[in-house]
Amino acid sequence: MNTTKYKKAQVVIIGLGITGLSCLNFFLIRGIIPKVIDTRLRPPAINQLPSFIEFCFGRLCDEWILHADLIVVSPGVRLDDPVLIEARRMGIEIIGDIELFVREITVPIIAITGSNGKSTVTQLVGNMARYAGWKVGIVGNIGIPALTLLNNNYQLYILEISSFQLDVTYSLCAAAATILNVSEDHMDRYAAGIVDYSSSKNRIYNNAITCVINFLDPLTYPVSCNYGRLVSFGVDSNSADYRIEYCKGKAWIVIYGEYILDCFELHINCHINYYANILSALALSDSVNIPRMASLQSLRYFSGLSHRFQLIYTNRNVKWINDSKATNVAATKIAINAALSILASGDLHLLLGGDGKLANFFELTALITKYEIHLYCFGKDGFFLTKSGSKNIFLTNDIIDAMNIICRRVRRKDIVLLSPACSSLDQFLSFKYRGELFTYLSRRLG
């Protein structure tokens, strides 16, 4: 269905958060009045819903869905609901906001997905383009609905896309696309586990001109033949096009064999994951011809994003690190190893908890046990997470209780790390609220 046919369509929007509201406004501007559904009784954007819009809250309205011509779903909507399965069987088109967005624009898109690092790489590439003087729109899963930045005369869009968004996106033709990495996440949404999850991610490569792959992660490689050239990045690989090499004790960014930048010039905490983010960002920016000098200069000033292994407080030689964005096991493993690398002689106190999304936490057990990490578990899967270690484990109701215990036990040279390995939505509106509470408590109690 193209734009000219929208006016003849019976449109149903499912989900009234910021994404659903952006979809509603998209259609209203075009003179189309959709119906709105949300399974929550009081969805977040309820106060912004115009009075003339028909709505159904607290449940899915089967009648509306099965008589629609077009269904637009927000990322939080499960596609395996029986009524949506029936709608698809009947040939009713089900899409998301990203599909609406890409149908409207003609300027180049850089598309970024992955289990971890999406927001950092999106911001890195955006900084590179802006430093070069380009007018760039940064949208998508990073928190800015794509449809809100239509028609702004941008030269480039940088699009962070989740697997949920890719599941209902069909027309994306990116100038450059990447899957940064693939690890277990959202296993509660994918029946066949990581196979289904990886397949969803791989949709980002369809019709892409350049595919930027993680040389060390085969799950990031394209599985179809419908794509352009391949460019690779890899921190510990001598075969990757964009890589890190060590010369005379210094780490260097190397591109196609050429030493480009001494990593000592970077201001961020360069553990292995940040190096991978930097390499992928450079590969993407080069793919759309952002001037290399501008990209390198922007890297020199980048200091990282909030809630991503962020040192937020130091007192009495105790470091408090906020890594609230770590919502899966792989991200928390990275954070633990990074914390251990800067831990001098004290102990590591790890806050772990929230909604585990049916993930397998076994991989954390070896690290936690080997390094005798002090573990504080909370939230929906707190009890389950206590099985990740053998001693020094505390089960609490929430972060507040955990922090009160930590503050009685912490000693000089210790590190306190919030890296939950879980979604925050069981107790918080988002990972940002979780990180902000941790920051507040660190400064008040620490």
Residue pairs with C-beta under 8 A, 6 or more apart in sequence:
1 9
1 69
1 70
1 93
2 103
3 30
3 103
3 104
6 27
6 30
6 32
6 70
7 30
7 31
7 32
8 69
9 32
9 68
9 69
9 70
10 35
10 67
10 68
10 69
10 70
11 27
11 32
11 34
11 35
11 68
11 69
11 70
11 71
11 72
12 34
12 35
12 36
12 37
12 64
12 65
12 68
12 70
12 71
12 72
13 20
13 23
13 24
13 27
13 34
13 35
13 36
13 37
13 71
13 72
13 74
14 20
14 37
14 38
14 60
14 65
14 71
14 72
14 73
14 74
14 77
15 37
15 38
15 43
15 73
15 74
15 75
15 76
15 77
16 24
16 36
16 38
16 40
16 43
16 44
16 45
16 46
16 49
16 55
16 74
17 43
17 44
17 45
17 74
17 76
18 44
18 45
18 145
19 74
19 75
19 96
19 97
19 145
20 36
20 38
20 43
20 45
20 72
20 74
21 45
21 48
21 145
22 97
22 145
22 146
22 147
22 148
23 34
23 72
23 74
23 97
23 100
23 147
24 34
24 36
24 49
24 53
25 147
25 148
26 97
26 100
26 147
26 150
27 33
27 34
28 50
33 52
33 53
34 53
34 72
35 53
35 54
35 55
35 56
35 61
35 64
35 68
36 49
36 53
36 54
36 55
36 56
37 55
37 56
37 57
37 60
37 61
37 64
37 65
38 55
38 56
38 57
38 58
39 57
39 58
39 59
39 60
40 57
40 58
41 57
41 58
42 57
43 57
46 57
49 55
56 64
60 81
60 83
62 83
65 71
65 83
65 84
65 87
65 92
66 83
66 86
66 87
66 90
66 92
68 87
68 92
69 92
69 93
70 92
70 93
70 95
71 84
71 87
71 92
71 93
71 94
71 95
72 94
72 95
72 96
72 97
72 100
73 79
73 84
73 94
73 95
73 96
73 168
74 96
74 97
75 96
75 141
75 162
75 164
75 165
76 164
77 84
78 84
78 189
79 85
79 94
79 167
79 168
80 191
84 94
87 94
88 94
94 168
95 168
95 169
95 170
96 164
96 165
96 167
96 168
96 169
97 145
97 146
97 147
97 165
98 140
98 146
98 159
98 161
98 165
98 166
98 168
98 169
98 172
99 168
99 169
99 170
99 171
99 172
100 147
101 139
101 146
101 147
101 150
101 159
102 109
102 169
102 171
102 172
102 173
103 171
104 150
105 150
105 157
107 154
107 155
107 156
107 157
108 155
108 156
108 157
108 174
108 175
108 288
109 156
109 157
109 158
109 159
109 172
109 173
109 174
109 175
110 125
110 156
110 157
110 158
110 159
110 174
110 175
110 176
110 177
110 284
110 287
110 288
111 159
111 161
111 172
111 174
111 176
111 177
111 178
111 204
111 208
112 118
112 121
112 122
112 125
112 158
112 159
112 160
112 161
112 177
112 178
112 180
112 284
113 160
113 161
113 162
113 163
113 166
113 178
113 179
113 180
113 201
113 204
114 121
114 178
114 179
114 180
114 181
114 182
114 201
114 220
115 180
115 181
115 182
115 183
115 184
115 185
115 328
115 330
115 331
116 180
116 181
116 183
116 273
116 326
116 328
116 330
116 331
116 334
117 180
117 181
117 273
117 276
117 277
117 280
118 141
118 142
118 160
118 162
118 180
119 141
119 142
119 160
119 305
119 308
119 325
120 274
120 277
120 304
120 305
120 308
121 178
121 180
121 277
121 280
121 281
121 284
122 138
122 140
122 142
122 158
122 159
122 160
123 138
123 142
123 302
123 305
124 277
124 278
124 281
124 298
124 299
124 302
125 158
125 281
125 284
125 285
125 290
126 136
126 138
126 158
127 298
127 301
127 302
128 281
128 282
128 285
128 290
128 294
128 295
128 298
128 299
129 136
129 155
129 156
129 158
129 285
129 290
130 136
130 298
131 294
131 295
131 297
131 298
132 290
132 291
132 294
132 295
133 294
134 155
134 156
134 290
135 152
135 153
135 154
135 155
135 156
136 154
136 155
136 156
136 157
136 158
137 149
137 152
137 154
137 156
137 157
137 158
138 144
138 157
138 158
138 160
139 145
139 146
139 148
139 149
139 157
139 158
139 159
139 160
140 146
140 159
140 160
140 161
140 162
140 165
141 160
141 161
141 162
141 165
142 160
146 157
146 159
149 157
156 288
159 174
161 169
161 204
163 186
163 190
163 197
163 200
163 201
164 186
164 189
164 200
166 200
166 201
166 203
166 204
167 200
167 203
169 203
172 203
172 204
172 206
172 207
172 208
173 206
173 207
173 208
173 209
174 204
174 207
174 208
174 209
175 208
175 209
175 210
175 287
175 288
176 208
176 209
176 210
176 211
176 212
176 283
176 284
176 287
176 288
177 204
177 205
177 208
177 210
177 211
177 212
177 227
178 204
178 211
178 212
178 213
178 220
178 280
178 283
178 284
179 201
179 202
179 204
179 205
179 213
179 214
179 219
179 220
180 214
180 220
180 276
180 277
180 280
181 214
181 217
181 219
181 220
181 276
181 330
182 194
182 197
182 198
182 201
182 217
182 219
182 220
183 194
183 328
183 329
183 330
184 193
184 194
184 197
184 328
184 329
184 330
184 359
184 360
185 197
185 327
185 328
185 330
185 357
185 359
186 197
186 357
187 193
187 194
187 197
187 357
187 358
187 359
187 360
188 357
188 358
189 197
189 357
190 196
190 197
190 200
194 219
198 219
199 223
201 219
201 220
202 222
202 223
202 224
205 211
205 222
205 224
205 226
205 227
206 224
206 226
206 227
207 226
207 227
208 227
208 228
209 228
209 229
209 287
210 228
210 229
210 230
210 231
210 287
211 222
211 227
211 228
211 229
211 230
211 231
212 231
212 232
212 233
212 280
212 283
212 284
212 287
213 220
213 221
213 222
213 230
213 231
213 232
213 233
214 220
214 232
214 233
214 234
214 276
214 280
215 232
215 233
215 234
215 237
215 239
215 240
215 243
216 234
216 235
216 236
216 237
216 240
222 230
231 241
231 242
231 283
231 286
231 287
232 239
232 240
232 241
232 242
232 283
233 240
233 241
233 242
233 243
233 276
233 279
233 280
233 282
233 283
234 240
234 242
234 243
234 276
234 279
235 243
235 244
235 272
235 275
235 276
235 279
236 244
236 272
237 243
238 245
240 279
241 255
241 256
241 283
242 253
242 254
242 255
242 279
242 280
242 282
242 283
243 253
243 254
243 279
244 251
244 252
244 253
244 254
244 263
244 275
244 279
245 251
245 252
245 254
245 259
246 252
247 259
250 262
250 263
250 264
251 262
251 263
251 264
251 270
251 275
252 259
252 260
252 261
252 262
252 263
253 259
253 260
253 261
253 263
253 278
253 279
253 282
254 260
255 282
255 286
260 282
260 292
260 296
261 296
261 299
263 270
263 275
265 299
265 300
266 278
266 299
266 300
266 302
267 300
267 301
267 302
267 303
268 274
268 302
268 303
268 304
269 304
269 309
269 311
269 338
270 278
271 309
271 334
271 337
271 338
271 341
272 334
272 337
273 334
273 338
274 304
278 299
281 295
281 299
282 295
282 299
285 292
285 295
286 292
286 295
304 310
305 325
306 322
306 432
306 435
307 322
307 323
307 324
307 325
307 431
307 432
307 435
308 323
308 325
309 321
309 322
309 323
309 335
309 338
309 419
310 321
310 322
310 323
310 435
311 319
311 320
311 321
312 320
312 321
312 322
312 438
312 439
312 442
312 443
313 319
313 320
313 439
313 442
313 443
313 446
314 320
315 446
316 412
317 412
317 413
318 346
318 410
318 411
318 412
318 413
318 414
318 415
318 416
318 446
319 342
319 414
319 415
319 416
320 415
320 416
320 438
320 439
320 442
320 446
321 335
321 339
321 415
321 416
321 417
321 418
321 419
322 418
322 435
322 438
322 439
322 442
323 331
323 332
323 335
323 417
323 418
323 419
324 418
324 419
324 420
324 424
324 431
324 432
324 434
324 435
324 438
325 331
325 431
325 435
326 332
326 334
326 335
326 419
326 420
326 421
327 354
327 420
327 421
327 422
327 423
327 424
327 431
328 357
328 359
328 421
329 359
329 360
329 361
329 363
329 364
329 421
331 419
331 421
332 352
332 364
332 419
332 420
332 421
333 363
333 364
333 367
335 417
335 419
336 348
336 350
336 364
336 367
336 368
336 371
336 373
336 417
336 419
337 367
339 348
339 415
339 417
339 419
340 348
340 371
342 415
343 413
343 415
344 413
345 413
346 411
346 412
346 413
346 414
346 415
347 372
347 373
347 374
347 411
347 414
347 415
348 371
348 373
348 374
348 414
348 415
348 417
349 373
349 374
349 376
349 406
349 409
349 410
349 414
349 415
349 416
349 417
350 368
350 373
350 374
350 375
350 376
350 417
350 419
351 376
351 378
351 399
351 402
351 403
351 406
351 416
351 417
351 418
351 419
351 420
351 438
352 364
352 375
352 376
352 377
352 378
352 385
352 388
352 419
352 420
352 421
352 422
353 376
353 377
353 378
353 379
353 380
353 381
353 382
353 385
353 399
353 402
353 420
353 422
354 378
354 379
354 380
354 381
354 420
354 421
354 422
354 423
354 424
354 425
354 426
354 427
354 434
355 379
355 380
355 381
355 422
355 423
355 424
355 425
355 426
356 380
356 381
356 384
356 385
356 421
356 422
356 423
357 422
357 423
359 421
359 422
361 384
361 385
361 387
361 388
361 421
364 388
364 421
365 387
365 388
365 389
367 373
368 375
368 388
368 389
369 389
369 390
372 391
372 392
373 389
373 392
374 392
374 393
374 394
374 406
374 409
375 385
375 386
375 388
375 389
375 392
375 393
375 394
376 393
376 394
376 396
376 402
376 405
376 406
377 383
377 385
377 386
377 388
377 393
377 394
377 395
377 396
377 402
378 395
378 396
378 397
378 398
378 399
378 401
378 402
378 427
379 398
379 420
379 422
379 426
379 427
380 422
380 426
380 427
381 422
382 395
382 396
382 397
383 395
385 421
385 422
386 393
386 395
394 402
394 405
396 402
396 405
398 427
399 418
399 427
399 434
399 437
399 438
399 441
400 437
400 441
403 438
403 441
403 442
403 445
404 445
406 416
407 445
407 446
410 416
410 446
416 442
416 446
418 434
418 435
418 438
420 434
423 431
424 430
424 431
424 433
424 434
427 434
428 434
428 437
